[in-house]
Amino acid sequence: MANDCLFCKIIKGDIPSAKVYEDKDVVAFLDIFPFTKGHTIVVPVEHHETFFDFPDEKMANYFTILKKLADQIRLNLKADGLNIVQNNFRAAGQVVFHMHYHIIPRWTDDNKPFIKQPKDQAGPEYFAEMLRTIKGL
Amino acid sequence: MANDCLFCKIIKGDIPSAKVYEDKDVVAFLDIFPFTKGHTIVVPVEHHETFFDFPDEKMANYFTILKKLADQIRLNLKADGLNIVQNNFRAAGQVVFHMHYHIIPRWTDDNKPFIKQPKDQAGPEYFAEMLRTIKGL
């Protein structure tokens, strides 16, 4: 628990929230600025700033619950699709520094944007440079 | 393995790709339409259409590798941030029906959009209705 963390306060109940799910390891609550109806935030109870700080031994339980909740939200809201999104650091849009995954229900006619990828394929120089850099060669 | 699946063909090597990582359970390769430099797709070798079909017992290994790769990409590309995105069904932008997570490196000045959430908070009626619906009450 971090004293100045909004999500730690929500988990503890010091700040009210609409909780969708709660156990000793994972809490899920409705985003107060919903991108679509039913937009839900899933957080580990333990405070970790980003996904990179999240311990490997917690993966199985956290993602099993994330999947279960996403499926429940999808079915009960009769969503046509669902995005799962997780942002790390400010440059990626992270606002609260307590690791969280977004569950975002989608409908065919919701008129919300997708990630817009370019229409032209990347070329062989790009692939060669990226592989070299990512592999640290 | 599904015969008509693009990612199964990439995994098998029937279609060329720039592979960042490969073991018997998980393969990662560069997206050919990169949203940003280093945009990488991480797939389980086993064919599952969406996250909802992905078995719970595979979570630990898959997400441990996803985190490790995301960290490697972030550090070697000197990214300022990183989005992790997963789309289920066409309404959410899924194009290839073999479950995959996107690793998207971000930079402070990359001028790429974020998910734009509304500025006004949702009200108590919204929270009450969503909790009722999601919990199936």
Interface residues (C-beta under 8 A of the other chain):
Chain A: A18 V20 L30 D31 I32 F33 P34 F35 K37 G38 H39 T40 F51 F52 F54 D56 E57 M59 A60 F63 T64 K67 A70 D71 Q72 I73 R74 N76 L77 A79 D80 G81 L82 N83 I84 V85 Q86 N87 N88 F89 R90 A91 A92 G93 Q94 H102 I104 R106 W107 T108 D110 P113 F114 I115 K116 Q117 P118 K119 D120 Q121 A122 Y126 F127 A128 M130 L131 T133 I134 K135 G136
Chain B: A18 V20 L30 D31 I32 F33 P34 F35 K37 G38 H39 T40 F51 F52 F54 D56 E57 M59 A60 Y62 F63 T64 K67 A70 D71 Q72 I73 R74 N76 L77 A79 D80 G81 L82 N83 I84 V85 Q86 N87 N88 F89 R90 A91 A92 G93 Q94 H102 I104 R106 W107 T108 D110 P113 F114 I115 K116 Q117 P118 K119 D120 Q121 A122 Y126 F127 A128 M130 L131 T133 I134 K135 G136
